[in-house]
């Protein structure tokens, strides 16, 4: 079952959460005019500076790094480039469990 990751409408944020038994640190930050996603598992980087785009999985090619599951941002009002002011309301981050990916 997909799980919504709570985000705030701020240009840079980091949150720690346990997902599928994995101690995870999620970062979302604004660089220039675009938002980027970072993920650390048990303090080791999984992905860094991954461009956030609507409905595109963020870890699709990172499975070899041992992270179970994936993430996707969804624009609830269309298909516009994400903006930090709408994080958590218009642009929502979802964690997809392994079962969601099968």
Phi and psi restraints in degrees (range 20) as a CNS / XPLOR table:
assign (resid 1 and name C) (resid 2 and name N)
       (resid 2 and name CA) (resid 2 and name C) 1.0 -66.2 20.0 2
assign (resid 2 and name N) (resid 2 and name CA)
       (resid 2 and name C) (resid 3 and name N) 1.0 147.8 20.0 2
assign (resid 2 and name C) (resid 3 and name N)
       (resid 3 and name CA) (resid 3 and name C) 1.0 -127.0 20.0 2
assign (resid 3 and name N) (resid 3 and name CA)
       (resid 3 and name C) (resid 4 and name N) 1.0 126.7 20.0 2
assign (resid 3 and name C) (resid 4 and name N)
       (resid 4 and name CA) (resid 4 and name C) 1.0 -75.1 20.0 2
assign (resid 4 and name N) (resid 4 and name CA)
       (resid 4 and name C) (resid 5 and name N) 1.0 131.0 20.0 2
assign (resid 4 and name C) (resid 5 and name N)
       (resid 5 and name CA) (resid 5 and name C) 1.0 -92.7 20.0 2
assign (resid 5 and name N) (resid 5 and name CA)
       (resid 5 and name C) (resid 6 and name N) 1.0 122.2 20.0 2
assign (resid 5 and name C) (resid 6 and name N)
       (resid 6 and name CA) (resid 6 and name C) 1.0 -71.7 20.0 2
assign (resid 6 and name N) (resid 6 and name CA)
       (resid 6 and name C) (resid 7 and name N) 1.0 124.2 20.0 2
assign (resid 6 and name C) (resid 7 and name N)
       (resid 7 and name CA) (resid 7 and name C) 1.0 -122.3 20.0 2
assign (resid 7 and name N) (resid 7 and name CA)
       (resid 7 and name C) (resid 8 and name N) 1.0 155.1 20.0 2
assign (resid 7 and name C) (resid 8 and name N)
       (resid 8 and name CA) (resid 8 and name C) 1.0 -106.9 20.0 2
assign (resid 8 and name N) (resid 8 and name CA)
       (resid 8 and name C) (resid 9 and name N) 1.0 156.8 20.0 2
assign (resid 8 and name C) (resid 9 and name N)
       (resid 9 and name CA) (resid 9 and name C) 1.0 -83.5 20.0 2
assign (resid 9 and name N) (resid 9 and name CA)
       (resid 9 and name C) (resid 10 and name N) 1.0 65.4 20.0 2
assign (resid 9 and name C) (resid 10 and name N)
       (resid 10 and name CA) (resid 10 and name C) 1.0 -130.7 20.0 2
assign (resid 10 and name N) (resid 10 and name CA)
       (resid 10 and name C) (resid 11 and name N) 1.0 155.6 20.0 2
assign (resid 10 and name C) (resid 11 and name N)
       (resid 11 and name CA) (resid 11 and name C) 1.0 -72.3 20.0 2
assign (resid 11 and name N) (resid 11 and name CA)
       (resid 11 and name C) (resid 12 and name N) 1.0 -19.2 20.0 2
assign (resid 11 and name C) (resid 12 and name N)
       (resid 12 and name CA) (resid 12 and name C) 1.0 -147.8 20.0 2
assign (resid 12 and name N) (resid 12 and name CA)
       (resid 12 and name C) (resid 13 and name N) 1.0 129.9 20.0 2
assign (resid 12 and name C) (resid 13 and name N)
       (resid 13 and name CA) (resid 13 and name C) 1.0 -154.7 20.0 2
assign (resid 13 and name N) (resid 13 and name CA)
       (resid 13 and name C) (resid 14 and name N) 1.0 153.5 20.0 2
assign (resid 13 and name C) (resid 14 and name N)
       (resid 14 and name CA) (resid 14 and name C) 1.0 -137.7 20.0 2
assign (resid 14 and name N) (resid 14 and name CA)
       (resid 14 and name C) (resid 15 and name N) 1.0 137.7 20.0 2
assign (resid 14 and name C) (resid 15 and name N)
       (resid 15 and name CA) (resid 15 and name C) 1.0 -139.4 20.0 2
assign (resid 15 and name N) (resid 15 and name CA)
       (resid 15 and name C) (resid 16 and name N) 1.0 147.3 20.0 2
assign (resid 15 and name C) (resid 16 and name N)
       (resid 16 and name CA) (resid 16 and name C) 1.0 -104.8 20.0 2
assign (resid 16 and name N) (resid 16 and name CA)
       (resid 16 and name C) (resid 17 and name N) 1.0 134.4 20.0 2
assign (resid 16 and name C) (resid 17 and name N)
       (resid 17 and name CA) (resid 17 and name C) 1.0 -152.4 20.0 2
assign (resid 17 and name N) (resid 17 and name CA)
       (resid 17 and name C) (resid 18 and name N) 1.0 150.8 20.0 2
assign (resid 17 and name C) (resid 18 and name N)
       (resid 18 and name CA) (resid 18 and name C) 1.0 -101.2 20.0 2
assign (resid 18 and name N) (resid 18 and name CA)
       (resid 18 and name C) (resid 19 and name N) 1.0 122.5 20.0 2
assign (resid 18 and name C) (resid 19 and name N)
       (resid 19 and name CA) (resid 19 and name C) 1.0 -125.8 20.0 2
assign (resid 19 and name N) (resid 19 and name CA)
       (resid 19 and name C) (resid 20 and name N) 1.0 123.1 20.0 2
assign (resid 19 and name C) (resid 20 and name N)
       (resid 20 and name CA) (resid 20 and name C) 1.0 51.1 20.0 2
assign (resid 20 and name N) (resid 20 and name CA)
       (resid 20 and name C) (resid 21 and name N) 1.0 41.0 20.0 2
assign (resid 20 and name C) (resid 21 and name N)
       (resid 21 and name CA) (resid 21 and name C) 1.0 75.0 20.0 2
assign (resid 21 and name N) (resid 21 and name CA)
       (resid 21 and name C) (resid 22 and name N) 1.0 9.0 20.0 2
assign (resid 21 and name C) (resid 22 and name N)
       (resid 22 and name CA) (resid 22 and name C) 1.0 -105.1 20.0 2
assign (resid 22 and name N) (resid 22 and name CA)
       (resid 22 and name C) (resid 23 and name N) 1.0 122.9 20.0 2
assign (resid 22 and name C) (resid 23 and name N)
       (resid 23 and name CA) (resid 23 and name C) 1.0 -70.9 20.0 2
assign (resid 23 and name N) (resid 23 and name CA)
       (resid 23 and name C) (resid 24 and name N) 1.0 112.9 20.0 2
assign (resid 23 and name C) (resid 24 and name N)
       (resid 24 and name CA) (resid 24 and name C) 1.0 -122.4 20.0 2
assign (resid 24 and name N) (resid 24 and name CA)
       (resid 24 and name C) (resid 25 and name N) 1.0 141.1 20.0 2
assign (resid 24 and name C) (resid 25 and name N)
       (resid 25 and name CA) (resid 25 and name C) 1.0 -119.8 20.0 2
assign (resid 25 and name N) (resid 25 and name CA)
       (resid 25 and name C) (resid 26 and name N) 1.0 118.6 20.0 2
assign (resid 25 and name C) (resid 26 and name N)
       (resid 26 and name CA) (resid 26 and name C) 1.0 -107.0 20.0 2
assign (resid 26 and name N) (resid 26 and name CA)
       (resid 26 and name C) (resid 27 and name N) 1.0 131.6 20.0 2
assign (resid 26 and name C) (resid 27 and name N)
       (resid 27 and name CA) (resid 27 and name C) 1.0 -123.0 20.0 2
assign (resid 27 and name N) (resid 27 and name CA)
       (resid 27 and name C) (resid 28 and name N) 1.0 138.0 20.0 2
assign (resid 27 and name C) (resid 28 and name N)
       (resid 28 and name CA) (resid 28 and name C) 1.0 -129.8 20.0 2
assign (resid 28 and name N) (resid 28 and name CA)
       (resid 28 and name C) (resid 29 and name N) 1.0 127.3 20.0 2
assign (resid 28 and name C) (resid 29 and name N)
       (resid 29 and name CA) (resid 29 and name C) 1.0 -145.5 20.0 2
assign (resid 29 and name N) (resid 29 and name CA)
       (resid 29 and name C) (resid 30 and name N) 1.0 151.4 20.0 2
assign (resid 29 and name C) (resid 30 and name N)
       (resid 30 and name CA) (resid 30 and name C) 1.0 -93.2 20.0 2
assign (resid 30 and name N) (resid 30 and name CA)
       (resid 30 and name C) (resid 31 and name N) 1.0 124.4 20.0 2
assign (resid 30 and name C) (resid 31 and name N)
       (resid 31 and name CA) (resid 31 and name C) 1.0 -124.7 20.0 2
assign (resid 31 and name N) (resid 31 and name CA)
       (resid 31 and name C) (resid 32 and name N) 1.0 115.0 20.0 2
assign (resid 31 and name C) (resid 32 and name N)
       (resid 32 and name CA) (resid 32 and name C) 1.0 66.2 20.0 2
assign (resid 32 and name N) (resid 32 and name CA)
       (resid 32 and name C) (resid 33 and name N) 1.0 -121.5 20.0 2
assign (resid 32 and name C) (resid 33 and name N)
       (resid 33 and name CA) (resid 33 and name C) 1.0 -107.5 20.0 2
assign (resid 33 and name N) (resid 33 and name CA)
       (resid 33 and name C) (resid 34 and name N) 1.0 7.1 20.0 2
assign (resid 33 and name C) (resid 34 and name N)
       (resid 34 and name CA) (resid 34 and name C) 1.0 -119.9 20.0 2
assign (resid 34 and name N) (resid 34 and name CA)
       (resid 34 and name C) (resid 35 and name N) 1.0 151.9 20.0 2
assign (resid 34 and name C) (resid 35 and name N)
       (resid 35 and name CA) (resid 35 and name C) 1.0 -97.6 20.0 2
assign (resid 35 and name N) (resid 35 and name CA)
       (resid 35 and name C) (resid 36 and name N) 1.0 142.5 20.0 2
assign (resid 35 and name C) (resid 36 and name N)
       (resid 36 and name CA) (resid 36 and name C) 1.0 -129.6 20.0 2
assign (resid 36 and name N) (resid 36 and name CA)
       (resid 36 and name C) (resid 37 and name N) 1.0 154.0 20.0 2
assign (resid 36 and name C) (resid 37 and name N)
       (resid 37 and name CA) (resid 37 and name C) 1.0 -117.2 20.0 2
assign (resid 37 and name N) (resid 37 and name CA)
       (resid 37 and name C) (resid 38 and name N) 1.0 135.7 20.0 2
assign (resid 37 and name C) (resid 38 and name N)
       (resid 38 and name CA) (resid 38 and name C) 1.0 -125.3 20.0 2
assign (resid 38 and name N) (resid 38 and name CA)
       (resid 38 and name C) (resid 39 and name N) 1.0 148.0 20.0 2
assign (resid 38 and name C) (resid 39 and name N)
       (resid 39 and name CA) (resid 39 and name C) 1.0 -141.5 20.0 2
assign (resid 39 and name N) (resid 39 and name CA)
       (resid 39 and name C) (resid 40 and name N) 1.0 131.2 20.0 2
assign (resid 39 and name C) (resid 40 and name N)
       (resid 40 and name CA) (resid 40 and name C) 1.0 -121.4 20.0 2
assign (resid 40 and name N) (resid 40 and name CA)
       (resid 40 and name C) (resid 41 and name N) 1.0 141.2 20.0 2
assign (resid 40 and name C) (resid 41 and name N)
       (resid 41 and name CA) (resid 41 and name C) 1.0 -119.6 20.0 2
assign (resid 41 and name N) (resid 41 and name CA)
       (resid 41 and name C) (resid 42 and name N) 1.0 119.6 20.0 2
assign (resid 41 and name C) (resid 42 and name N)
       (resid 42 and name CA) (resid 42 and name C) 1.0 49.2 20.0 2
assign (resid 42 and name N) (resid 42 and name CA)
       (resid 42 and name C) (resid 43 and name N) 1.0 45.8 20.0 2
assign (resid 42 and name C) (resid 43 and name N)
       (resid 43 and name CA) (resid 43 and name C) 1.0 71.8 20.0 2
assign (resid 43 and name N) (resid 43 and name CA)
       (resid 43 and name C) (resid 44 and name N) 1.0 2.5 20.0 2
assign (resid 43 and name C) (resid 44 and name N)
       (resid 44 and name CA) (resid 44 and name C) 1.0 -102.4 20.0 2
assign (resid 44 and name N) (resid 44 and name CA)
       (resid 44 and name C) (resid 45 and name N) 1.0 133.8 20.0 2
assign (resid 44 and name C) (resid 45 and name N)
       (resid 45 and name CA) (resid 45 and name C) 1.0 -65.3 20.0 2
assign (resid 45 and name N) (resid 45 and name CA)
       (resid 45 and name C) (resid 46 and name N) 1.0 134.8 20.0 2
assign (resid 45 and name C) (resid 46 and name N)
       (resid 46 and name CA) (resid 46 and name C) 1.0 -100.5 20.0 2
assign (resid 46 and name N) (resid 46 and name CA)
       (resid 46 and name C) (resid 47 and name N) 1.0 -54.1 20.0 2
assign (resid 46 and name C) (resid 47 and name N)
       (resid 47 and name CA) (resid 47 and name C) 1.0 -140.4 20.0 2
assign (resid 47 and name N) (resid 47 and name CA)
       (resid 47 and name C) (resid 48 and name N) 1.0 148.7 20.0 2
assign (resid 47 and name C) (resid 48 and name N)
       (resid 48 and name CA) (resid 48 and name C) 1.0 -133.6 20.0 2
assign (resid 48 and name N) (resid 48 and name CA)
       (resid 48 and name C) (resid 49 and name N) 1.0 142.4 20.0 2
assign (resid 48 and name C) (resid 49 and name N)
       (resid 49 and name CA) (resid 49 and name C) 1.0 52.7 20.0 2
assign (resid 49 and name N) (resid 49 and name CA)
       (resid 49 and name C) (resid 50 and name N) 1.0 48.5 20.0 2
assign (resid 49 and name C) (resid 50 and name N)
       (resid 50 and name CA) (resid 50 and name C) 1.0 -87.5 20.0 2
assign (resid 50 and name N) (resid 50 and name CA)
       (resid 50 and name C) (resid 51 and name N) 1.0 121.5 20.0 2
assign (resid 50 and name C) (resid 51 and name N)
       (resid 51 and name CA) (resid 51 and name C) 1.0 -60.8 20.0 2
assign (resid 51 and name N) (resid 51 and name CA)
       (resid 51 and name C) (resid 52 and name N) 1.0 132.4 20.0 2
assign (resid 51 and name C) (resid 52 and name N)
       (resid 52 and name CA) (resid 52 and name C) 1.0 -87.2 20.0 2
assign (resid 52 and name N) (resid 52 and name CA)
       (resid 52 and name C) (resid 53 and name N) 1.0 121.1 20.0 2
assign (resid 52 and name C) (resid 53 and name N)
       (resid 53 and name CA) (resid 53 and name C) 1.0 -132.5 20.0 2
assign (resid 53 and name N) (resid 53 and name CA)
       (resid 53 and name C) (resid 54 and name N) 1.0 147.4 20.0 2
assign (resid 53 and name C) (resid 54 and name N)
       (resid 54 and name CA) (resid 54 and name C) 1.0 -58.1 20.0 2
assign (resid 54 and name N) (resid 54 and name CA)
       (resid 54 and name C) (resid 55 and name N) 1.0 128.7 20.0 2
assign (resid 54 and name C) (resid 55 and name N)
       (resid 55 and name CA) (resid 55 and name C) 1.0 61.8 20.0 2
assign (resid 55 and name N) (resid 55 and name CA)
       (resid 55 and name C) (resid 56 and name N) 1.0 21.6 20.0 2
assign (resid 55 and name C) (resid 56 and name N)
       (resid 56 and name CA) (resid 56 and name C) 1.0 -109.1 20.0 2
assign (resid 56 and name N) (resid 56 and name CA)
       (resid 56 and name C) (resid 57 and name N) 1.0 126.4 20.0 2
assign (resid 56 and name C) (resid 57 and name N)
       (resid 57 and name CA) (resid 57 and name C) 1.0 -63.2 20.0 2
assign (resid 57 and name N) (resid 57 and name CA)
       (resid 57 and name C) (resid 58 and name N) 1.0 140.6 20.0 2
assign (resid 57 and name C) (resid 58 and name N)
       (resid 58 and name CA) (resid 58 and name C) 1.0 -90.6 20.0 2
assign (resid 58 and name N) (resid 58 and name CA)
       (resid 58 and name C) (resid 59 and name N) 1.0 -20.7 20.0 2
assign (resid 58 and name C) (resid 59 and name N)
       (resid 59 and name CA) (resid 59 and name C) 1.0 -117.1 20.0 2
assign (resid 59 and name N) (resid 59 and name CA)
       (resid 59 and name C) (resid 60 and name N) 1.0 13.3 20.0 2
assign (resid 59 and name C) (resid 60 and name N)
       (resid 60 and name CA) (resid 60 and name C) 1.0 -46.9 20.0 2
assign (resid 60 and name N) (resid 60 and name CA)
       (resid 60 and name C) (resid 61 and name N) 1.0 -40.6 20.0 2
assign (resid 60 and name C) (resid 61 and name N)
       (resid 61 and name CA) (resid 61 and name C) 1.0 -101.9 20.0 2
assign (resid 61 and name N) (resid 61 and name CA)
       (resid 61 and name C) (resid 62 and name N) 1.0 14.9 20.0 2
assign (resid 61 and name C) (resid 62 and name N)
       (resid 62 and name CA) (resid 62 and name C) 1.0 -110.1 20.0 2
assign (resid 62 and name N) (resid 62 and name CA)
       (resid 62 and name C) (resid 63 and name N) 1.0 10.6 20.0 2
assign (resid 62 and name C) (resid 63 and name N)
       (resid 63 and name CA) (resid 63 and name C) 1.0 -57.5 20.0 2
assign (resid 63 and name N) (resid 63 and name CA)
       (resid 63 and name C) (resid 64 and name N) 1.0 -30.8 20.0 2
assign (resid 63 and name C) (resid 64 and name N)
       (resid 64 and name CA) (resid 64 and name C) 1.0 -66.3 20.0 2
assign (resid 64 and name N) (resid 64 and name CA)
       (resid 64 and name C) (resid 65 and name N) 1.0 -14.3 20.0 2
assign (resid 64 and name C) (resid 65 and name N)
       (resid 65 and name CA) (resid 65 and name C) 1.0 -84.2 20.0 2
assign (resid 65 and name N) (resid 65 and name CA)
       (resid 65 and name C) (resid 66 and name N) 1.0 1.9 20.0 2
assign (resid 65 and name C) (resid 66 and name N)
       (resid 66 and name CA) (resid 66 and name C) 1.0 86.5 20.0 2
assign (resid 66 and name N) (resid 66 and name CA)
       (resid 66 and name C) (resid 67 and name N) 1.0 12.2 20.0 2
assign (resid 66 and name C) (resid 67 and name N)
       (resid 67 and name CA) (resid 67 and name C) 1.0 -89.7 20.0 2
assign (resid 67 and name N) (resid 67 and name CA)
       (resid 67 and name C) (resid 68 and name N) 1.0 131.8 20.0 2
assign (resid 67 and name C) (resid 68 and name N)
       (resid 68 and name CA) (resid 68 and name C) 1.0 -91.1 20.0 2
assign (resid 68 and name N) (resid 68 and name CA)
       (resid 68 and name C) (resid 69 and name N) 1.0 121.2 20.0 2
assign (resid 68 and name C) (resid 69 and name N)
       (resid 69 and name CA) (resid 69 and name C) 1.0 105.2 20.0 2
assign (resid 69 and name N) (resid 69 and name CA)
       (resid 69 and name C) (resid 70 and name N) 1.0 -171.0 20.0 2
assign (resid 69 and name C) (resid 70 and name N)
       (resid 70 and name CA) (resid 70 and name C) 1.0 -155.1 20.0 2
assign (resid 70 and name N) (resid 70 and name CA)
       (resid 70 and name C) (resid 71 and name N) 1.0 175.7 20.0 2
assign (resid 70 and name C) (resid 71 and name N)
       (resid 71 and name CA) (resid 71 and name C) 1.0 -131.9 20.0 2
assign (resid 71 and name N) (resid 71 and name CA)
       (resid 71 and name C) (resid 72 and name N) 1.0 151.2 20.0 2
assign (resid 71 and name C) (resid 72 and name N)
       (resid 72 and name CA) (resid 72 and name C) 1.0 -149.1 20.0 2
assign (resid 72 and name N) (resid 72 and name CA)
       (resid 72 and name C) (resid 73 and name N) 1.0 140.1 20.0 2
assign (resid 72 and name C) (resid 73 and name N)
       (resid 73 and name CA) (resid 73 and name C) 1.0 -96.4 20.0 2
assign (resid 73 and name N) (resid 73 and name CA)
       (resid 73 and name C) (resid 74 and name N) 1.0 138.3 20.0 2
assign (resid 73 and name C) (resid 74 and name N)
       (resid 74 and name CA) (resid 74 and name C) 1.0 -123.7 20.0 2
assign (resid 74 and name N) (resid 74 and name CA)
       (resid 74 and name C) (resid 75 and name N) 1.0 129.3 20.0 2
assign (resid 74 and name C) (resid 75 and name N)
       (resid 75 and name CA) (resid 75 and name C) 1.0 -86.4 20.0 2
assign (resid 75 and name N) (resid 75 and name CA)
       (resid 75 and name C) (resid 76 and name N) 1.0 111.8 20.0 2
assign (resid 75 and name C) (resid 76 and name N)
       (resid 76 and name CA) (resid 76 and name C) 1.0 -75.8 20.0 2
assign (resid 76 and name N) (resid 76 and name CA)
       (resid 76 and name C) (resid 77 and name N) 1.0 -6.7 20.0 2
assign (resid 76 and name C) (resid 77 and name N)
       (resid 77 and name CA) (resid 77 and name C) 1.0 -121.0 20.0 2
assign (resid 77 and name N) (resid 77 and name CA)
       (resid 77 and name C) (resid 78 and name N) 1.0 9.7 20.0 2
assign (resid 77 and name C) (resid 78 and name N)
       (resid 78 and name CA) (resid 78 and name C) 1.0 152.8 20.0 2
assign (resid 78 and name N) (resid 78 and name CA)
       (resid 78 and name C) (resid 79 and name N) 1.0 -133.2 20.0 2
assign (resid 78 and name C) (resid 79 and name N)
       (resid 79 and name CA) (resid 79 and name C) 1.0 -145.7 20.0 2
assign (resid 79 and name N) (resid 79 and name CA)
       (resid 79 and name C) (resid 80 and name N) 1.0 49.2 20.0 2
assign (resid 79 and name C) (resid 80 and name N)
       (resid 80 and name CA) (resid 80 and name C) 1.0 -94.6 20.0 2
assign (resid 80 and name N) (resid 80 and name CA)
       (resid 80 and name C) (resid 81 and name N) 1.0 156.7 20.0 2
assign (resid 80 and name C) (resid 81 and name N)
       (resid 81 and name CA) (resid 81 and name C) 1.0 -59.6 20.0 2
assign (resid 81 and name N) (resid 81 and name CA)
       (resid 81 and name C) (resid 82 and name N) 1.0 139.5 20.0 2
assign (resid 81 and name C) (resid 82 and name N)
       (resid 82 and name CA) (resid 82 and name C) 1.0 -66.9 20.0 2
assign (resid 82 and name N) (resid 82 and name CA)
       (resid 82 and name C) (resid 83 and name N) 1.0 147.4 20.0 2
assign (resid 82 and name C) (resid 83 and name N)
       (resid 83 and name CA) (resid 83 and name C) 1.0 -132.5 20.0 2
assign (resid 83 and name N) (resid 83 and name CA)
       (resid 83 and name C) (resid 84 and name N) 1.0 140.9 20.0 2
assign (resid 83 and name C) (resid 84 and name N)
       (resid 84 and name CA) (resid 84 and name C) 1.0 -60.7 20.0 2
assign (resid 84 and name N) (resid 84 and name CA)
       (resid 84 and name C) (resid 85 and name N) 1.0 -31.0 20.0 2
assign (resid 84 and name C) (resid 85 and name N)
       (resid 85 and name CA) (resid 85 and name C) 1.0 -62.7 20.0 2
assign (resid 85 and name N) (resid 85 and name CA)
       (resid 85 and name C) (resid 86 and name N) 1.0 -20.5 20.0 2
assign (resid 85 and name C) (resid 86 and name N)
       (resid 86 and name CA) (resid 86 and name C) 1.0 -106.9 20.0 2
assign (resid 86 and name N) (resid 86 and name CA)
       (resid 86 and name C) (resid 87 and name N) 1.0 7.1 20.0 2
assign (resid 86 and name C) (resid 87 and name N)
       (resid 87 and name CA) (resid 87 and name C) 1.0 -62.0 20.0 2
assign (resid 87 and name N) (resid 87 and name CA)
       (resid 87 and name C) (resid 88 and name N) 1.0 134.4 20.0 2
assign (resid 87 and name C) (resid 88 and name N)
       (resid 88 and name CA) (resid 88 and name C) 1.0 87.5 20.0 2
assign (resid 88 and name N) (resid 88 and name CA)
       (resid 88 and name C) (resid 89 and name N) 1.0 -16.1 20.0 2
assign (resid 88 and name C) (resid 89 and name N)
       (resid 89 and name CA) (resid 89 and name C) 1.0 -119.9 20.0 2
assign (resid 89 and name N) (resid 89 and name CA)
       (resid 89 and name C) (resid 90 and name N) 1.0 -59.8 20.0 2
assign (resid 89 and name C) (resid 90 and name N)
       (resid 90 and name CA) (resid 90 and name C) 1.0 -87.8 20.0 2
assign (resid 90 and name N) (resid 90 and name CA)
       (resid 90 and name C) (resid 91 and name N) 1.0 -48.9 20.0 2
assign (resid 90 and name C) (resid 91 and name N)
       (resid 91 and name CA) (resid 91 and name C) 1.0 -101.2 20.0 2
assign (resid 91 and name N) (resid 91 and name CA)
       (resid 91 and name C) (resid 92 and name N) 1.0 113.0 20.0 2
assign (resid 91 and name C) (resid 92 and name N)
       (resid 92 and name CA) (resid 92 and name C) 1.0 -114.4 20.0 2
assign (resid 92 and name N) (resid 92 and name CA)
       (resid 92 and name C) (resid 93 and name N) 1.0 136.3 20.0 2
assign (resid 92 and name C) (resid 93 and name N)
       (resid 93 and name CA) (resid 93 and name C) 1.0 -97.2 20.0 2
assign (resid 93 and name N) (resid 93 and name CA)
       (resid 93 and name C) (resid 94 and name N) 1.0 129.5 20.0 2
assign (resid 93 and name C) (resid 94 and name N)
       (resid 94 and name CA) (resid 94 and name C) 1.0 -117.5 20.0 2
assign (resid 94 and name N) (resid 94 and name CA)
       (resid 94 and name C) (resid 95 and name N) 1.0 137.0 20.0 2
assign (resid 94 and name C) (resid 95 and name N)
       (resid 95 and name CA) (resid 95 and name C) 1.0 -93.8 20.0 2
assign (resid 95 and name N) (resid 95 and name CA)
       (resid 95 and name C) (resid 96 and name N) 1.0 127.8 20.0 2
assign (resid 95 and name C) (resid 96 and name N)
       (resid 96 and name CA) (resid 96 and name C) 1.0 -103.8 20.0 2
assign (resid 96 and name N) (resid 96 and name CA)
       (resid 96 and name C) (resid 97 and name N) 1.0 120.4 20.0 2
assign (resid 96 and name C) (resid 97 and name N)
       (resid 97 and name CA) (resid 97 and name C) 1.0 -72.0 20.0 2
assign (resid 97 and name N) (resid 97 and name CA)
       (resid 97 and name C) (resid 98 and name N) 1.0 165.1 20.0 2
assign (resid 97 and name C) (resid 98 and name N)
       (resid 98 and name CA) (resid 98 and name C) 1.0 -54.4 20.0 2
assign (resid 98 and name N) (resid 98 and name CA)
       (resid 98 and name C) (resid 99 and name N) 1.0 -39.1 20.0 2
assign (resid 98 and name C) (resid 99 and name N)
       (resid 99 and name CA) (resid 99 and name C) 1.0 -64.7 20.0 2
assign (resid 99 and name N) (resid 99 and name CA)
       (resid 99 and name C) (resid 100 and name N) 1.0 -29.5 20.0 2
assign (resid 99 and name C) (resid 100 and name N)
       (resid 100 and name CA) (resid 100 and name C) 1.0 -71.0 20.0 2
assign (resid 100 and name N) (resid 100 and name CA)
       (resid 100 and name C) (resid 101 and name N) 1.0 -20.7 20.0 2
assign (resid 100 and name C) (resid 101 and name N)
       (resid 101 and name CA) (resid 101 and name C) 1.0 -93.3 20.0 2
assign (resid 101 and name N) (resid 101 and name CA)
       (resid 101 and name C) (resid 102 and name N) 1.0 -12.1 20.0 2
